[in-house]
Amino acid sequence: MRKLCKDLTLPKLILLMVGLFFITSCGPTEYQKIPLENLDPKLKKTASLMVKDILTSFNHKDGARFLLDKNYTTPMVHGRIMHNLEMYNESYKMISMTIGKVSKYSLFQVVDKNLIKTMRYKLVTDSDDFEFIELKLDVNIEYGLADYYLYVTSKDGILKRENVLPRAVK
């Protein structure tokens, strides 16, 4: 080991560090997608329950607080809703007025981020103003709902996959 340290001059050390940086940073940056037919049925059922509850919360008198009584929210989601309750209330008012009534939802993609599975759902509503509406859930397979987003893309092109829910401070 001492011989190795003696042989490492500053230029060699810098070259070694740069090489390690490129080796570690040039790996795959995209997470693996899980084919829907290979999805764990328990995860699919749990996420579907979460989607139903989130959609219910959009029009519920308690708004986002409706989700706090569920046993699947992580402390991070719980704390964020409590801390930003006014922002969630304002967002929820706009959501129900803007996208209208959701008539159907369908899972179209699952991304495996190791402990987190990102579940993407297409929403069909009675509004004619939107080209695409997506509800995205981050589900921690051990602890439950880790985050959720509602993305909208308007037909007029003004909104392009914009999240209309309060942003998480991470």
Secondary structure, DSSP 8 states (H G I E B T S, - for coil): -HHHHHH--HHHHHHHHHHHHHHHHTS--S-EEE-GGGS-HHHHHHHHHHHHHHHHHHHSTTTTHHHHTSTTB-HHHHHHHHHTHHHHHHHHHHHHHHT--EEEEEEEEEEEETTEEEEEEEEEES-SSEEEEEEEEEEETTTEEEEEEEEEEETTSS-SSEE-S-----
